[in-house]
Amino acid sequence: MKINIIVATDLNGVISVNGTIPWHLPEDLKRFRDLTENNCVVMGRKTWESLPVKPLPWRVNFVVTSDVDSSSIKAIRAASLKSVIEFCNAWGNKRDLFVIGGQEIYREALSIADKVYWTVVKREIQINADDEVRYFKKYALGDFSGWDIETQESQRCDFLTLNRKK
């Protein structure tokens, strides 16, 4: 099983403002769907709550939460990313695992991910002082020396694929 991160950010690494993605790019949504369908996705509770469709169809959905009253979550609940990976390995899972957010799950997954699918939206989101902002920072990947980078440019965003060097 390969562990992948899939993320979209603005130029400053913003992934969400006040619990929502602050852009709508059909080409990014298509890429997300094409990569994650028929695989497993893992997300935090806040990401789960932000989804317009729950669970994401054609995927095995895992939600990492410490909320004991999470019976409304119609997905496989787990205490940690590590427990999701252990479950998938014990299950004999042959599908890829995609980490789809949020900020804390990304941070935890960066040290173990095989690949990062990163959409960089070519704009800076305006943030107010009282906004709740979540980030996926570029510096989180260090100086990129441990990664091979492929880039595909489009008019409104860049699609990066980062493969961890063996």
N, C-alpha and C positions, 0 to 999 in steps of 0.2 A: 504494500500500500504506500503510495506516495502522499506526502503531506504538502499541500499547496496553500498559499495565501492568495486571495483575490481581493483587490482593493482599488478604490478610485479616490483621488485626492485633488484638491486645487493645487496651485503652485506653491502654497505654504504648508502643504500636508494636511489640510482640513478634510475630515471625512464626514462630519455631520455638524449641524448647528441646530440646537434645540430639538434634537431627536429626529431630524429629517435630513435627507441628502439635499444639499442646496443647489442642485442642477438636475436637468433631465436631458440625457443624451441617449437616444435610441440605439446608436451604434455600440455604446458601452453596455446597455441592457442586453443587447443581442449577444455580445461577447460573453457576458456573465452567464446567460442561459446556455449558450453553446458549450461552454467549458464545464459547467456544473451539472447539467442534466445527466441522469443515470449514474450519478456519483453520490457521495455523502457530503453534507454541509454541516459545519458546526459554527455556532454563534452564541453570543451572550444574550441574556434575557432582554436587555434594552433593544438590541438589534431585532430580536424576535418580535417584540412589541411594536416595532416600527414597520414591520412588513405589511404591505397592503393585502397579501394573500398568505394565509397560514394553513398548513405548512406549505413550503415551496413544492410545487408538484414535480413529479418525476425525479425526486431526490430523497435520500434518507436524511431526515432533519434531526440534528442534535442541538439541544440548548443547554449551555452551561449556566447553572444558577445555584445560588445558596438559599434561595427563597423556598422555605418549607411549604408554603401555601401556593404552589405553582401548578395546581391541578388543572388550571385552564390552558396550560401549554399542551398542545396536541402534537408532541414530538417526543423523542427520547431525551429525557432529562439526565444531566450528569453534573457531578460536583466540580469537575475540572476538565481541562483539555487533555491532561494525562489520562484521566479515566476513560475519555472517549476513545483515545488511541488504544488503550489496553482492551477495551470492549471490542473495537474493530478487529484487532489482531486475534483475540480469542474467538471471535465469530468467524474468522477465516475470510474476512472481507477482501475482495479482489478489486474493489472500486477505489478511486482516489478520494482523499479527504480534502475538502476545501474549507479553509478558515475564512469566514465572510464578515467578521466583525464582532464586536467593536474594538475599541482602543486597547483594552486590557488583554483580550484574547489575541489580538495581533502581536502585542508585546511579548506574550508568552510563546507564541508560535514562531517568532523570528529566528530563534536559536536552533530550531529543529526542522524548519521548512526546507523542502527540496527545491521548491520553485515559488516565485512570486509573480503573479500576473497583476501588473500595476497600470491603471489608467490615470494619466496626469491630465487633468482638465486645464486648458490654457487660459486660466483666469484666477484672480484673487478674490475670494469671497469677502464681502464687507461684514465685519463683526462688530456688534455693539458690546458695551461693557457688561451688560447683564445677560448676554447670550451664553448658553451652555455649549461649549465647543469641544469636539473630540478630534484627535489628530492621529495620523500615521506619519511620523516624521521621517524625512529622508536620512537623517543621521542615524536612525535606528539600524540601518543596514551598514553602518560604518563607512569606510572609504570605498566600498564596492570591490575591493581587491579579492574578496572571497566569492565573487559572483561573475558569471559570464552574462553579458547583457545583449539582448536583441531589442531593437526599437522599430516600431512601425508608426509612422506619423499620419495623422489625419488633420483636417482643417481645425477642428475644435478640441482635439485631445491627442496625446501620444500614448500608444499602447506599448508598455515595456514588458518584456518577459525576462526575468532574472533566474538563471539556473545556478544553483550552488555548485562551486567547483569541487570536484572529488579529491 
